[in-house]
Amino acid sequence: METYTTENIRNVVVLGHGSCGKTTLVEAMAYITGAVKRQGKIEDGSTISDYDKEEVKRLFSISTSIVPIEWEKTKINFLDTPGYFDFVGETEEALSAADAAVIVISAKAGVEVGTMKAWEYCEKYKLPRLFFVTDMDDDQASYREVVEKLTELYGKKIAPFHLPIRENEKFVGYVNVVKMKGRRFTELSKYEECEIPDYSHKNLTTVREALLESVAETSEELMEKYFAGEVFTYEEISQALRGNVIDGTVVPVLMGSGISGNGTIMLLQVIEKYFPSPDKVKISGTNIKTKEEFAADYDVNKPFTSRVFKTIADPFIGKFSLIKVNSGKIKADSTIYNVNTETEEKISRLYVFRGKDQIEVKELCAGDIGALGKLSNTATGHSLATKGTPVEFAPIDFPKPYTYVRFETKNKGDDDKVSQALQKLMDEDHTLKEVNDNENHQTLLYGIGEQQLDVVVSKLLSKYKVEIITSKARVPYRETIRKKVQVRGKHKKQSGGHGQYGDVLMDFEPLNDVEKSYEFEEKIFGGSVPKNYFPAVEKGLQESVLKGPLAGYPVVGIKATLVDGSYHPVDSSEQAFKMATILAFKQAFSQANPVLLEPIVTLKVVVPDKFTGDIMGDLNKRRGRVLGMNPIDGGKQEIVADIPLAGVHGYSTDLRSMTGGIGDFSYEFSRYEQAPHDIQEKVIAENAKEEEKVSK
């Protein structure tokens, strides 16, 4: 592949609802432009983008794929993203490297939740965008309904550049609204000029007038011309619309079919003509040497800077760091500087990825996307530059994972293998997290949703040949007491030679501070227990609070006071006093009104207004207490509630089910509260069963 200069590059992220036709559309464009010799199909597992075994098996995208397409002296780097919400980390990576977006809509499914999410992503990253309505050759396709819904959602910004031409209820061509010409498809995406059908004129007049209004608003000169009733030239319309599209005041709507390839050349034409090249986009970082802002702005004449936006850590193809060059150039056989780790790394080869295929290139210019192999100290989000100009860019904004499961290795000897394999998966996906919960003797795997975690389990087996078993995580309950008691603990053993003797009289009472496990105090008078045994008594306490007698959870909020005891000059020892304390603790706990405390989290749920009733009803079922509602932009509400952590289990899936996938949630730990009696009984019974299994 030849080297492309910045002005001849377009970086386009492909967004949309799951299974709306994104990958099929990218595949069609690759075929039409000769990047591949035959058009692959998702159901055959033969597309460029979906090459991973899991993607082939499940028939949907899991990872973002880069598909560069060369078309009329322009290189378009398509970033084909997953549509399913569990893989949002992949989408965020792609968005961080894109300069514009194509939002794909299936004409038969219409505007879906994923369509609206895609729009929100574009708003967040301030990306110019267009809609491509695919599946136009389907009998149930309705372009009109799609445009009406988009206009209802986003207003006058929506500008159909195409209107469909149908004959005998078949999609055979389109009207180019900008050029006011009819186009009839001949083969694939090629077309010939044709008459505009009579039935199109009414709608065409309305759409054309809206376009001309947008054009007129771009300058005073054009506004005067518009009001004077003068006709705009095609060049004036085209130039004005390009400015409108780039600043987001006009969002074109195009149409076609990914399966037949119809409309793909027109899409490429619009991308080349209306989307910005990287040198029209601003990006800046911080020079860590001078502490000054560095305006990279994809300027090829400035020193080399870049950011790693994605990592591929595959056991078969190795580790690759995907970069977007933010300024300057990078050449093969050069040395780069990792600003985050402050290390230099030697690059031997430079690649461009097309799906899984690695195409070796000599250099990459500012604004281009490529891959570096085998960088040992480099991770996603790291900034790469020259040592002389060490520029650091902002990290990628990954969503925090809130869904988790407990897991353990199926084969005991595989612990290290599982750990290494998981690390590679976490290098690739920053929304995955492994947490060792030593307190509850469990290892947790966090992700965005259950589907993502299911894919991880499957990948561990298929790629790394290790198997894990997942189960519901143990909720981190706590145990405490509610009244004051005084107990004696005596440890006495006699067995030939020195015996063991320790005797303590202790007060146990609520500390009223569950942030602390315990507080120890001694009030010994007259040396009934020598001072050198006080540490042993506290050690007995330390061990006792790790696993409470009620259900095996850590104990909190206990004040223990050593008030009396006795010792033997020969048989007493630190071990004996420690054991005496453990006995006293167990006895006191059973007498002091023991209770189970449950973790309470503050949950925030963001949903459109129409779902608030369903959400609050569901929260009540989960023993949640709604604290309030805050209106936010876009006709949405943020519902804030306190809810037991146990009630959050499975919430990701249930929330999607209730809201069609449009609801979001987050939570953070708030406090511990006494669990209701029925919950305590249930947890204690479950724990007893688990203990019984372990003992067997």
C-alpha positions in Angstrom: 0.0 0.0 0.0 1.4 3.4 -0.9 1.9 6.3 1.5 -1.0 8.7 1.7 -0.6 12.4 2.6 -2.8 13.9 5.3 -5.2 15.7 3.0 -5.9 12.4 1.2 -6.9 10.5 4.3 -10.4 10.0 5.9 -10.8 8.3 9.2 -14.4 7.1 9.5 -16.0 5.1 12.3 -18.9 2.9 11.4 -21.6 2.9 14.1 -25.1 1.5 14.5 -27.4 -0.9 16.3 -26.3 -4.6 16.6 -26.9 -6.5 13.3 -28.0 -3.4 11.4 -25.6 -4.2 8.5 -22.3 -2.3 9.4 -19.9 -5.1 8.6 -21.8 -6.1 5.4 -21.6 -2.5 4.2 -17.9 -2.2 4.8 -17.4 -5.6 3.1 -19.3 -4.3 0.1 -17.1 -1.2 -0.2 -14.0 -3.3 0.1 -15.3 -5.5 -2.8 -16.5 -2.6 -5.0 -13.1 -0.9 -4.7 -11.1 -4.1 -5.3 -9.6 -4.4 -1.8 -11.0 -8.0 -1.8 -11.7 -10.3 -4.8 -14.9 -11.7 -3.5 -17.5 -10.3 -1.1 -17.6 -12.2 2.2 -20.7 -13.0 4.1 -21.3 -12.9 7.9 -23.2 -16.2 7.9 -20.2 -17.8 6.1 -17.7 -16.3 8.5 -15.8 -14.9 5.5 -15.9 -11.1 6.1 -12.7 -9.0 6.5 -14.0 -7.4 9.8 -15.3 -10.4 11.7 -12.3 -12.8 11.6 -12.2 -13.8 15.2 -13.5 -17.3 16.0 -16.0 -15.9 18.5 -17.3 -13.5 15.9 -17.6 -16.2 13.3 -19.5 -18.5 15.8 -21.8 -15.8 17.1 -22.4 -14.0 13.8 -21.8 -10.5 15.1 -18.8 -8.1 15.7 -17.0 -8.3 19.1 -13.9 -6.2 18.3 -13.3 -3.0 16.2 -11.7 -3.9 12.9 -9.7 -1.5 10.7 -10.5 -1.7 7.0 -8.5 0.8 4.9 -10.0 1.3 1.4 -8.3 3.1 -1.4 -10.6 5.0 -3.6 -9.8 7.8 -6.2 -6.5 8.8 -4.6 -8.1 8.8 -1.2 -7.4 6.4 1.6 -10.5 5.8 3.8 -9.7 4.1 7.1 -13.0 2.5 8.2 -13.3 1.5 11.8 -16.0 -1.2 11.9 -17.4 -1.3 15.5 -19.5 -3.8 17.4 -23.2 -2.7 17.7 -23.9 -4.7 20.9 -23.6 -2.6 24.0 -21.4 -5.0 26.0 -18.5 -4.2 23.7 -18.7 -0.4 24.1 -15.0 -0.3 25.0 -14.2 -1.3 21.4 -16.4 1.5 20.2 -14.8 4.1 22.4 -11.4 3.1 21.0 -12.6 3.6 17.5 -14.2 6.9 18.3 -11.0 8.2 19.7 -9.3 7.6 16.4 -12.1 8.8 14.1 -12.6 12.2 12.4 -16.2 11.4 11.2 -18.9 8.8 11.4 -21.2 6.8 9.3 -24.3 5.7 11.3 -25.9 2.6 9.6 -29.6 2.0 9.8 -31.5 -1.0 8.5 -34.4 0.2 6.4 -36.5 -2.8 7.6 -35.7 -2.4 11.3 -35.8 1.4 11.3 -34.2 3.7 13.9 -33.2 1.6 16.9 -31.6 2.2 20.3 -28.2 1.7 18.8 -28.8 4.4 16.3 -29.6 6.9 19.0 -26.5 5.8 21.0 -24.4 6.3 17.9 -25.7 9.9 17.7 -24.8 10.4 21.3 -21.3 9.2 20.7 -20.9 11.6 17.8 -22.1 14.4 20.0 -19.7 13.4 22.7 -16.7 13.4 20.3 -18.0 16.3 18.2 -17.8 14.1 15.0 -19.4 15.1 11.7 -21.7 12.3 10.7 -24.1 10.9 8.0 -26.7 8.2 8.0 -26.6 5.4 5.6 -29.9 3.5 5.2 -29.1 0.0 4.1 -31.3 -3.0 3.2 -33.2 -0.8 0.7 -33.7 -3.9 -1.5 -35.8 -5.6 1.3 -39.5 -5.8 0.8 -40.2 -4.3 4.2 -37.8 -1.4 3.7 -39.2 2.1 4.4 -36.8 5.0 3.7 -39.6 7.5 4.3 -40.3 6.2 7.9 -36.6 6.3 8.7 -36.2 9.9 7.5 -39.4 11.0 9.4 -38.1 9.4 12.6 -34.6 11.0 12.3 -36.3 14.4 11.7 -38.5 13.9 14.7 -35.4 13.1 16.8 -32.9 15.6 15.4 -34.8 18.3 13.6 -33.8 20.3 10.6 -30.2 18.9 10.7 -31.4 15.8 8.9 -30.9 16.3 5.1 -31.7 13.4 2.7 -29.2 13.6 -0.1 -31.0 10.7 -1.8 -34.6 9.7 -2.5 -35.4 6.1 -3.6 -36.6 5.2 -7.1 -38.7 2.1 -7.2 -40.2 0.1 -10.1 -42.6 -2.7 -9.5 -41.9 -2.3 -5.8 -38.2 -3.0 -6.4 -35.4 -0.6 -5.4 -33.7 0.2 -8.7 -32.1 3.6 -8.2 -32.2 7.0 -6.5 -32.6 10.7 -7.0 -29.5 12.8 -6.2 -31.1 15.7 -4.4 -27.9 17.9 -4.5 -27.6 17.5 -8.3 -31.3 17.1 -9.0 -30.6 14.0 -11.2 -32.1 10.5 -11.4 -29.7 7.5 -11.1 -30.6 3.9 -12.1 -28.3 1.1 -10.9 -26.7 -1.0 -13.7 -24.5 -3.5 -11.8 -23.3 -3.4 -8.2 -22.9 0.2 -7.4 -22.6 1.6 -10.9 -25.4 3.6 -12.3 -26.7 5.5 -15.4 -28.6 8.7 -15.5 -32.4 8.5 -15.8 -35.5 10.7 -15.5 -36.8 11.6 -12.0 -40.1 9.8 -11.5 -43.2 12.0 -11.3 -44.1 10.6 -7.9 -40.8 11.9 -6.5 -41.3 15.5 -7.3 -43.5 16.5 -4.4 -41.1 15.1 -1.8 -38.1 16.2 -3.7 -39.2 19.8 -3.7 -39.6 19.8 0.1 -36.2 18.1 0.7 -34.5 20.3 -1.9 -35.9 23.5 -0.3 -34.6 22.5 3.1 -31.1 21.9 1.6 -31.1 25.3 0.0 -32.0 27.0 3.2 -29.0 25.3 4.9 -26.8 26.5 2.1 -28.1 30.0 2.3 -27.3 30.2 6.0 -23.6 29.6 5.4 -22.9 33.2 4.3 -24.5 36.6 3.8 -23.7 36.6 0.1 -25.6 33.3 -0.4 -28.4 34.4 1.9 -28.9 37.5 -0.3 -28.8 35.4 -3.4 -31.4 33.0 -1.9 -33.9 35.8 -1.0 -33.4 37.3 -4.5 -34.6 34.1 -6.0 -31.3 33.4 -7.8 -30.3 29.8 -8.5 -27.2 28.4 -6.6 -24.5 26.8 -8.7 -23.7 23.1 -7.9 -20.2 24.3 -6.7 -21.8 26.8 -4.3 -24.2 24.1 -3.0 -21.4 21.5 -2.7 -18.9 23.9 -0.9 -21.5 25.2 1.5 -22.8 21.8 2.4 -19.3 20.6 3.1 -18.9 23.3 5.7 -22.4 22.4 7.1 -21.6 18.7 7.3 -18.2 19.3 9.0 -19.7 21.6 11.6 -22.6 19.3 12.2 -25.4 21.6 11.2 -26.3 19.3 8.3 -26.4 15.5 8.6 -26.8 13.8 5.2 -29.0 10.7 4.7 -27.9 8.3 2.0 -29.3 4.9 1.0 -28.3 1.6 -0.6 -27.7 -2.0 0.2 -24.7 -3.7 1.7 -25.7 -7.1 0.3 -26.0 -6.0 -3.3 -23.5 -3.2 -3.1 -25.9 -0.6 -4.4 -25.2 2.9 -3.2 -21.7 2.2 -1.9 -19.9 4.3 -4.5 -22.1 7.2 -3.7 -21.3 6.7 0.0 -17.5 6.8 -0.8 -18.1 9.9 -2.9 -19.8 11.7 -0.1 -17.2 10.6 2.5 -14.4 12.0 0.2 -16.2 15.2 -0.6 -17.9 16.2 2.6 -16.0 14.6 5.5 -12.8 16.4 6.8 -9.3 15.2 6.2 -7.3 15.0 9.5 -5.5 18.3 8.8 -8.9 20.1 9.3 -9.2 18.6 12.8 -7.6 19.9 16.0 -5.8 17.8 18.6 -3.4 18.8 21.3 -1.4 17.3 24.1 1.1 18.4 26.7 4.9 18.5 26.2 6.0 17.0 29.5 9.4 18.5 29.2 8.3 22.1 28.8 4.8 21.6 30.5 3.4 23.6 27.5 0.4 22.7 25.3 1.5 21.1 22.0 -0.9 21.7 19.1 -0.4 18.5 17.0 -3.3 19.2 14.7 -2.2 16.4 12.3 0.5 18.7 11.0 3.0 16.6 9.0 5.7 19.3 9.5 5.8 19.0 13.3 7.7 16.3 15.3 6.2 12.8 15.4 3.5 12.3 18.0 0.8 9.6 18.3 -1.5 7.7 20.7 -2.1 4.0 20.9 -5.9 3.6 20.6 -6.1 -0.2 20.5 -4.0 -3.2 21.4 -4.3 -6.6 19.7 -2.8 -9.4 21.9 -3.5 -12.5 20.0 -1.8 -15.9 20.6 -1.6 -16.5 16.9 -0.7 -13.1 15.3 1.1 -11.7 18.3 0.9 -8.3 20.0 0.3 -5.1 18.0 -0.3 -1.5 19.1 -2.6 0.3 16.8 -1.8 4.0 16.5 -3.1 7.2 14.9 -0.3 9.6 13.9 -1.2 13.0 15.5 1.7 14.9 13.9 4.8 14.3 11.8 5.6 11.0 10.2 6.7 7.6 11.5 9.0 5.3 9.4 10.0 1.7 9.7 13.4 1.1 11.4 13.0 4.1 13.7 13.2 4.6 17.4 10.2 6.0 19.3 9.7 7.2 22.9 6.9 6.1 25.1 5.9 9.2 27.1 3.9 7.3 29.7 6.6 4.7 30.6 9.6 6.9 29.8 11.2 4.2 27.7 12.5 4.0 24.1 11.5 1.3 21.8 12.9 0.3 18.4 10.5 -0.3 15.5 11.6 -2.7 12.8 8.5 -2.9 10.8 5.4 -0.7 10.2 2.0 -2.2 9.3 -1.4 -1.2 8.1 -4.1 -3.7 9.2 -7.0 -4.7 7.0 -9.0 -7.0 9.2 -6.5 -9.6 10.4 -4.2 -9.1 7.4 -1.0 -7.1 8.0 0.2 -5.0 5.1 3.7 -3.8 5.5 4.3 -0.1 4.8 7.4 2.2 4.8 5.9 5.2 6.6 2.7 6.7 7.9 1.9 10.4 7.7 0.0 12.6 10.1 -3.6 11.5 10.4 -3.0 8.0 9.2 -3.7 4.8 11.2 -1.2 1.9 11.4 0.2 -0.8 13.7 3.5 -1.4 15.5 4.5 -4.9 16.5 5.9 -6.3 19.7 6.2 -3.1 21.8 7.0 -4.5 25.2 6.3 -1.5 27.4 3.3 0.0 25.5 -0.4 -0.3 26.3 -3.7 1.2 25.0 -3.9 4.9 25.7 -0.1 5.5 25.8 1.4 8.4 23.9 4.3 7.7 21.6 6.6 10.5 20.3 10.2 11.5 19.9 12.4 11.9 23.0 13.1 15.5 22.0 9.4 16.4 21.9 7.7 14.1 24.5 4.0 14.9 24.0 1.4 13.2 26.2 -2.3 13.1 25.0 -5.4 12.6 27.1 -6.2 9.0 27.9 -9.1 7.2 26.2 -12.4 7.5 28.1 -13.5 4.0 28.9 -16.8 3.2 30.7 -16.5 1.7 34.1 -17.6 -2.0 34.4 -20.3 -2.8 37.0 -21.3 -6.3 36.1 -19.3 -9.1 37.7 -19.1 -12.8 38.3 -17.1 -15.0 40.6 -14.8 -17.4 38.8 -12.3 -20.2 39.5 -10.2 -22.4 37.3 -11.6 -25.7 36.3 -8.2 -27.4 36.7 -6.3 -26.4 39.8 -2.9 -26.4 38.0 -4.1 -23.8 35.5 -4.1 -20.7 37.8 -1.0 -19.1 36.3 -2.2 -19.9 32.7 -5.6 -18.4 33.4 -4.0 -15.3 34.9 -1.7 -14.8 31.9 -4.5 -15.3 29.4 -6.8 -12.9 31.3 -4.1 -10.3 31.3 -3.8 -10.5 27.5 -7.6 -10.1 27.2 -7.5 -7.1 29.5 -4.7 -5.6 27.5 -7.1 -5.8 24.5 -10.3 -4.7 26.4 -10.0 -2.0 29.0 -13.6 -2.6 30.2 -12.5 -6.0 31.6 -11.2 -6.1 35.1 -10.0 -8.9 37.4 -10.3 -8.3 41.2 -9.0 -10.6 44.0 -11.5 -10.3 46.8 -9.3 -11.9 49.5 -11.8 -11.0 52.3 -14.5 -13.2 50.8 -12.1 -15.8 49.3 -13.2 -15.2 45.7 -11.8 -13.8 42.4 -14.2 -11.6 40.5 -14.3 -10.8 36.7 -15.9 -7.4 35.9 -17.3 -6.3 32.5 -19.9 -4.1 30.9 -22.5 -6.9 30.7 -23.1 -10.7 30.9 -22.7 -11.2 27.1 -19.2 -9.8 27.2 -18.2 -12.0 30.2 -19.6 -15.0 28.4 -17.4 -14.2 25.4 -14.4 -13.9 27.7 -15.0 -17.4 29.1 -15.3 -18.7 25.6 -12.2 -17.0 24.4 -10.1 -18.3 27.3 -11.0 -21.8 26.1 -10.8 -21.4 22.3 -7.7 -19.1 22.2 -5.7 -20.0 25.3 -6.9 -23.5 26.1 -7.8 -22.8 29.7 -11.2 -23.2 31.3 -12.9 -21.2 34.1 -16.1 -21.8 35.9 -18.3 -18.8 36.7 -20.8 -18.4 39.5 -22.8 -15.8 41.3 -20.4 -13.7 43.4 -20.5 -13.8 47.2 -21.9 -10.5 48.5 -19.5 -8.9 51.0 -21.7 -8.9 54.0 -20.4 -8.0 57.5 -21.2 -9.3 61.0 -21.5 -7.3 64.2 -23.1 -7.2 67.6 -25.9 -5.1 69.0 -25.5 -5.3 72.8 -22.8 -5.4 75.5 -21.8 -8.7 77.2 -19.1 -9.9 79.5 -17.6 -13.3 79.0 -14.7 -15.4 80.3 -12.5 -17.4 77.9 -10.3 -20.1 79.4 -7.9 -22.3 77.5 -6.5 -25.1 79.7 -4.6 -28.2 78.6 -2.4 -30.6 80.4 -0.5 -33.2 78.6 2.9 -34.3 80.0 5.5 -31.6 80.7 4.4 -28.0 80.3 0.6 -27.5 79.9 -1.2 -24.6 78.4 -3.1 -22.0 80.5 -4.7 -18.8 79.5 -7.7 -17.1 81.1 -9.3 -13.8 80.1 -12.4 -11.9 81.2 -13.5 -9.5 78.5 -16.3 -7.0 77.8 -17.6 -7.0 74.2 -19.8 -4.1 73.0 -20.8 -2.3 69.8 -18.2 0.3 68.7 -20.8 2.2 66.6 -18.2 2.5 63.8 -18.4 -0.2 61.1 -15.4 1.3 59.3 -13.2 -0.4 61.9 -13.1 -4.1 62.5 -12.4 -3.7 66.3 -11.0 -1.6 69.0 -9.0 -3.2 71.8 -8.5 -1.8 75.3 -7.2 -3.3 78.5 -8.2 -2.3 82.1 -6.2 -4.8 84.1 -5.6 -4.0 87.8 -3.1 -5.9 90.0 -1.4 -7.8 87.2 -4.0 -10.6 86.9 -2.8 -10.8 83.3 0.8 -9.8 82.7 1.4 -7.0 80.1 3.5 -9.2 77.9 0.3 -11.2 77.1 -1.7 -8.2 76.0 -0.4 -8.5 72.3 -1.4 -12.1 72.3 -5.0 -11.2 73.4 -5.1 -8.6 70.5 -3.8 -11.2 68.1 -6.6 -13.5 69.1 -9.0 -10.7 68.3 -7.4 -10.0 64.9 -7.9 -13.7 63.9 -11.4 -13.9 65.2 -12.8 -10.9 63.3 -11.6 -12.3 59.9 -14.4 -14.8 59.8 -17.5 -14.3 62.0 -19.4 -17.1 63.7 -22.7 -16.1 62.2 -22.1 -16.8 58.5 -18.4 -16.6 58.0 -18.2 -12.9 57.0 -15.7 -10.4 58.4 -16.7 -8.8 61.7 -16.8 -5.0 62.1 -17.7 -2.5 64.8 -16.6 -4.4 67.9 -15.0 -2.9 71.0 -13.2 -5.5 73.2 -11.9 -4.7 76.7 -9.8 -7.0 78.7 -10.9 -6.4 82.3 -9.5 -9.5 84.2 -8.1 -12.9 84.0 -5.5 -15.2 85.4 -2.3 -16.9 84.5 0.0 -19.7 85.5 3.7 -19.0 86.0 4.8 -22.1 84.1 1.9 -23.1 81.8 0.9 -19.7 80.5 2.1 -18.6 77.0 1.2 -16.2 74.2 -0.5 -19.0 72.3 -2.6 -20.0 75.3 -3.9 -16.4 75.8 -4.6 -16.1 72.1 -6.7 -19.2 72.2 -8.5 -18.0 75.3 -9.4 -14.8 73.5 -10.7 -16.7 70.5 -13.0 -18.8 72.8 -14.2 -15.6 74.6 -15.0 -14.0 71.2 -17.1 -16.9 70.0 -19.0 -17.1 73.2 -19.6 -13.3 73.3 -20.7 -13.1 69.7 -23.5 -15.6 70.2 -24.8 -13.7 73.3 -24.5 -10.2 72.1 -27.4 -10.1 69.6 -25.3 -10.8 66.5 -26.6 -9.3 63.2 -25.6 -9.4 59.5 -24.9 -6.1 57.8 -25.4 -5.7 54.1 -23.6 -3.3 51.7 -25.8 -0.5 50.4 -24.8 1.3 47.1 -26.1 4.5 45.6 -27.4 3.6 42.2 -27.9 6.1 39.4 -30.0 5.1 36.4 -30.3 7.3 33.3 -33.4 6.6 31.1 -35.8 8.5 28.9 -38.8 9.9 30.8 -41.2 7.2 29.6 -39.3 4.5 31.5 -39.2 6.1 34.9 -42.3 4.3 36.2 -41.0 0.9 35.2 -37.6 1.6 36.7 -38.9 2.8 40.1 -41.2 -0.2 40.3 -38.3 -2.5 39.6 -36.1 -0.8 42.2 -38.8 -1.3 44.8 -38.8 -5.0 44.1 -35.0 -5.0 44.7 -35.5 -3.3 48.1 -34.3 0.0 46.7 -35.2 3.4 48.2 -35.6 6.1 45.5 -33.9 9.3 46.7 -34.8 11.6 43.9 -34.9 12.3 40.1 -32.8 14.8 38.2 -33.8 15.9 34.6 -30.9 15.8 32.2 -30.5 16.7 28.5 -32.2 14.8 25.8 -35.5 14.2 27.6 -33.9 11.8 30.1 -34.1 11.4 33.8 -31.4 10.4 36.3 -33.0 8.3 39.0 -31.0 8.1 42.2 -31.7 5.3 44.7 -30.1 3.5 47.6 -30.2 -0.2 47.0 -28.6 -3.4 48.6 -25.6 -4.5 46.5 -27.3 -7.9 46.3 -30.1 -6.2 44.3 -27.7 -5.1 41.6 -26.9 -8.7 40.6 -28.2 -9.1 37.0 -29.3 -5.5 36.8 -27.4 -4.8 33.5 -29.5 -7.4 31.7 -32.8 -6.4 33.3 -32.3 -2.7 32.6 -31.7 -3.4 29.0 -34.8 -5.6 28.8 -36.9 -2.9 30.4 -35.6 0.0 28.2 -34.7 -1.7 25.0 -31.0 -1.2 25.7 -31.1 2.6 26.1 -30.8 2.8 29.9 -27.5 3.3 31.6 -26.5 2.8 35.2 -23.7 3.3 37.6 -23.3 2.8 41.3 -20.8 3.4 44.2 -20.6 2.0 47.7 -22.4 4.1 50.3 -22.5 2.3 53.7 -23.5 -0.9 55.6 -26.9 -1.4 57.1 -28.5 -4.1 59.1 -30.1 -6.7 56.8 -33.7 -7.6 57.3 -34.4 -10.7 59.4 -35.5 -12.9 56.4 -32.4 -11.9 54.4 -30.1 -12.8 57.4 -31.7 -16.2 57.7 -31.4 -16.9 54.0 -27.7 -15.9 53.9 -26.9 -17.9 57.0 -28.6 -21.0 55.6 -26.8 -20.6 52.2 -23.5 -20.2 54.0 -24.1 -23.3 56.1 -24.8 -25.3 52.9 -21.6 -24.0 51.4 -19.6 -24.9 54.5 -21.2 -28.4 54.4 -20.1 -28.9 50.8 -16.5 -27.8 51.6 -16.3 -30.2 54.5 -17.4 -33.1 52.4 
